[in-house]
């Protein structure tokens, strides 16, 4: 059974930083593109960032460009999201997922796990 565990969230003041981690179990994701998503209260889940299996290409939604950096360590089957200069509007539950092959932002699995809560205070 595939499991994706996001961790590293917390409460931070605006302008602060957090580093999220996504650890996968049940299969190896070293050959898969991986993505980060988030869901704010009362809003639909949205794409945040993605990284190709090799780590060469990275994609970001416009609102986080220049502030967030996605990376991966295939040896550890882990993907990271470094979030700098956080804003209150970044407050959400953050999830990771495999990117559906042939797309750059669409999640593959319907199961999202618990995610990790990020709260940015003003």
KELO-83443 format. One record per residue (C-alpha): residue number from 0; residue in one letter; x, y, z. Coordinates in nm, 2 decimals. Each point is the difference from the previous one (the first is absolute). Layout:
% KELO-83443
+-----+--------+--------+--------+--------+
: num : residu :     px :     py :     pz :
+-----+--------+--------+--------+--------+
: NUM :      a :      X :      Y :      Z :
...
+-----+--------+--------+--------+--------+
% end
This chain:
% KELO-83443
+-----+--------+--------+--------+--------+
: num : residu :     px :     py :     pz :
+-----+--------+--------+--------+--------+
:   0 :      x :   0.00 :   0.00 :   0.00 :
:   1 :      x :   0.14 :   0.34 :  -0.10 :
:   2 :      x :   0.03 :   0.25 :   0.27 :
:   3 :      x :   0.11 :   0.36 :  -0.02 :
:   4 :      x :   0.08 :   0.17 :   0.32 :
:   5 :      x :   0.04 :   0.38 :   0.01 :
:   6 :      x :   0.17 :   0.15 :   0.31 :
:   7 :      x :   0.17 :   0.31 :   0.12 :
:   8 :      x :  -0.29 :   0.24 :   0.02 :
:   9 :      x :  -0.06 :   0.23 :   0.29 :
:  10 :      x :  -0.08 :   0.36 :   0.12 :
:  11 :      x :   0.22 :   0.27 :  -0.13 :
:  12 :      x :  -0.01 :   0.38 :  -0.02 :
:  13 :      x :  -0.03 :   0.17 :  -0.33 :
:  14 :      x :   0.34 :   0.03 :  -0.16 :
:  15 :      x :   0.12 :  -0.32 :   0.16 :
:  16 :      x :   0.10 :  -0.34 :  -0.15 :
:  17 :      x :  -0.09 :  -0.36 :   0.02 :
:  18 :      x :   0.13 :  -0.31 :  -0.17 :
:  19 :      x :  -0.25 :  -0.27 :  -0.09 :
:  20 :      x :   0.09 :  -0.36 :  -0.07 :
:  21 :      x :  -0.19 :  -0.27 :  -0.18 :
:  22 :      x :   0.10 :  -0.36 :   0.06 :
:  23 :      x :  -0.14 :  -0.27 :  -0.22 :
:  24 :      x :  -0.04 :  -0.37 :   0.09 :
:  25 :      x :  -0.15 :  -0.29 :  -0.18 :
:  26 :      x :   0.19 :   0.07 :  -0.32 :
:  27 :      x :   0.30 :   0.19 :  -0.12 :
:  28 :      x :  -0.06 :   0.34 :  -0.15 :
:  29 :      x :   0.34 :   0.07 :  -0.14 :
:  30 :      x :  -0.13 :  -0.04 :  -0.35 :
:  31 :      x :  -0.31 :   0.21 :   0.06 :
:  32 :      x :  -0.07 :   0.37 :  -0.02 :
:  33 :      x :  -0.12 :   0.12 :   0.34 :
:  34 :      x :  -0.22 :   0.29 :   0.10 :
:  35 :      x :  -0.10 :   0.21 :   0.29 :
:  36 :      x :  -0.36 :   0.12 :   0.05 :
:  37 :      x :  -0.19 :   0.20 :   0.26 :
:  38 :      x :  -0.35 :   0.06 :   0.12 :
:  39 :      x :  -0.10 :   0.30 :   0.19 :
:  40 :      x :  -0.32 :   0.01 :   0.21 :
:  41 :      x :  -0.30 :   0.03 :  -0.22 :
:  42 :      x :   0.20 :  -0.03 :  -0.32 :
:  43 :      x :   0.07 :  -0.27 :  -0.25 :
:  44 :      x :   0.33 :  -0.18 :   0.01 :
:  45 :      x :   0.25 :   0.17 :  -0.23 :
:  46 :      x :   0.33 :  -0.08 :  -0.16 :
:  47 :      x :   0.31 :   0.16 :   0.16 :
:  48 :      x :   0.32 :  -0.15 :  -0.15 :
:  49 :      x :   0.13 :  -0.30 :  -0.19 :
:  50 :      x :   0.33 :  -0.15 :  -0.07 :
:  51 :      x :   0.09 :  -0.25 :  -0.27 :
:  52 :      x :   0.15 :  -0.33 :   0.09 :
:  53 :      x :   0.35 :   0.11 :  -0.08 :
:  54 :      x :  -0.04 :   0.33 :   0.18 :
:  55 :      x :   0.10 :   0.19 :  -0.31 :
:  56 :      x :  -0.34 :   0.17 :  -0.06 :
:  57 :      x :  -0.21 :   0.18 :   0.27 :
:  58 :      x :  -0.34 :   0.16 :  -0.03 :
:  59 :      x :  -0.17 :   0.25 :   0.23 :
:  60 :      x :  -0.33 :   0.17 :   0.02 :
:  61 :      x :   0.04 :   0.37 :  -0.04 :
:  62 :      x :  -0.08 :   0.10 :   0.35 :
:  63 :      x :   0.31 :  -0.19 :   0.14 :
:  64 :      x :   0.26 :   0.06 :  -0.27 :
:  65 :      x :   0.31 :   0.15 :   0.15 :
:  66 :      x :  -0.10 :  -0.10 :   0.35 :
:  67 :      x :  -0.04 :  -0.38 :  -0.01 :
:  68 :      x :   0.25 :  -0.26 :  -0.12 :
:  69 :      x :  -0.07 :  -0.36 :  -0.07 :
:  70 :      x :   0.27 :  -0.26 :   0.02 :
:  71 :      x :   0.04 :  -0.38 :   0.04 :
:  72 :      x :   0.24 :  -0.26 :   0.12 :
:  73 :      x :  -0.08 :  -0.32 :  -0.19 :
:  74 :      x :   0.23 :  -0.21 :   0.22 :
:  75 :      x :  -0.23 :   0.08 :   0.29 :
:  76 :      x :  -0.32 :  -0.01 :  -0.21 :
:  77 :      x :  -0.08 :   0.35 :   0.14 :
:  78 :      x :  -0.11 :   0.33 :  -0.15 :
:  79 :      x :   0.04 :   0.33 :   0.17 :
:  80 :      x :  -0.16 :   0.34 :  -0.02 :
:  81 :      x :   0.20 :   0.29 :   0.14 :
:  82 :      x :  -0.24 :   0.29 :   0.07 :
:  83 :      x :   0.15 :   0.34 :   0.06 :
:  84 :      x :  -0.15 :   0.34 :   0.05 :
:  85 :      x :  -0.33 :  -0.16 :   0.10 :
:  86 :      x :  -0.32 :   0.20 :  -0.02 :
:  87 :      x :  -0.33 :  -0.05 :   0.19 :
:  88 :      x :  -0.15 :  -0.11 :  -0.33 :
:  89 :      x :   0.23 :  -0.30 :   0.00 :
:  90 :      x :  -0.20 :  -0.14 :   0.29 :
:  91 :      x :  -0.13 :  -0.34 :  -0.11 :
:  92 :      x :   0.04 :  -0.37 :   0.04 :
:  93 :      x :   0.28 :  -0.11 :  -0.23 :
:  94 :      x :   0.01 :  -0.33 :  -0.17 :
:  95 :      x :   0.23 :  -0.19 :  -0.24 :
:  96 :      x :  -0.09 :  -0.23 :  -0.28 :
:  97 :      x :   0.14 :  -0.17 :  -0.31 :
:  98 :      x :  -0.05 :   0.20 :  -0.31 :
:  99 :      x :  -0.21 :  -0.17 :  -0.26 :
: 100 :      x :   0.23 :  -0.10 :  -0.29 :
: 101 :      x :  -0.04 :   0.23 :  -0.30 :
: 102 :      x :  -0.12 :   0.29 :   0.21 :
: 103 :      x :   0.20 :   0.25 :   0.20 :
: 104 :      x :  -0.24 :   0.08 :   0.28 :
: 105 :      x :  -0.27 :  -0.27 :   0.02 :
: 106 :      x :   0.01 :  -0.23 :   0.30 :
: 107 :      x :   0.01 :  -0.38 :  -0.07 :
: 108 :      x :  -0.15 :  -0.14 :   0.32 :
: 109 :      x :  -0.35 :   0.08 :   0.14 :
: 110 :      x :   0.13 :  -0.08 :   0.35 :
: 111 :      x :   0.16 :   0.31 :   0.15 :
: 112 :      x :   0.09 :  -0.11 :   0.36 :
: 113 :      x :  -0.02 :   0.24 :   0.29 :
: 114 :      x :   0.23 :   0.27 :  -0.13 :
: 115 :      x :   0.18 :   0.25 :   0.22 :
: 116 :      x :  -0.15 :   0.32 :   0.13 :
: 117 :      x :   0.18 :   0.33 :  -0.07 :
: 118 :      x :  -0.13 :   0.30 :   0.18 :
: 119 :      x :   0.15 :   0.34 :  -0.07 :
: 120 :      x :  -0.10 :   0.28 :   0.25 :
: 121 :      x :   0.01 :   0.36 :  -0.10 :
+-----+--------+--------+--------+--------+
% end
